[in-house]
Amino acid sequence: QVQLVESGGGSVQAGGSLRISCAASGYSISSGYVGWFRQAPGKEREWFATIYRGGAGTRYADSVKGRFTVSQDNAKNTLYLQMDSLQHADTAMYYCAAKTVCEGWPRWAEPGWYGAWGQGTQVTVYA
């Protein structure tokens, strides 16, 4: 029932910006957690951000801190990932993932903690 649909990926020159949307359905993103992950070929899926408390709470990995910003529009039930100062190392498939039920201690950096995943969108950074 819970579904996440991503859009907005593409190719961008190094130093440029890109904005990804993650449209949620089947539940309200005003509750729970939404994690952001990326995966480059031959590498493990990497957590880099989580948003919670209806968008009031955010957490970032050091690799993207200061360059990436996660936000959400509760009226549209849509999340956004704004990526600035993109680097070649940012090239990967980008995913949003939802944890709809808050119970126990949050484990937002663990992929298995989330119950629903978007299909992913490719981000390619070129010189």
Secondary structure, DSSP 8 states (H G I E B T S, - for coil): --EEEEE--EEEETT--EEEEEEEESS-TTSSEEEEEEE-TTS--EEEEEEEGGGTEEEE-TTTTTTEEEEEETTTTEEEEEE-S--GGG-EEEEEEEE-S--SS--TT-GGG-SEE---EEEEEE-
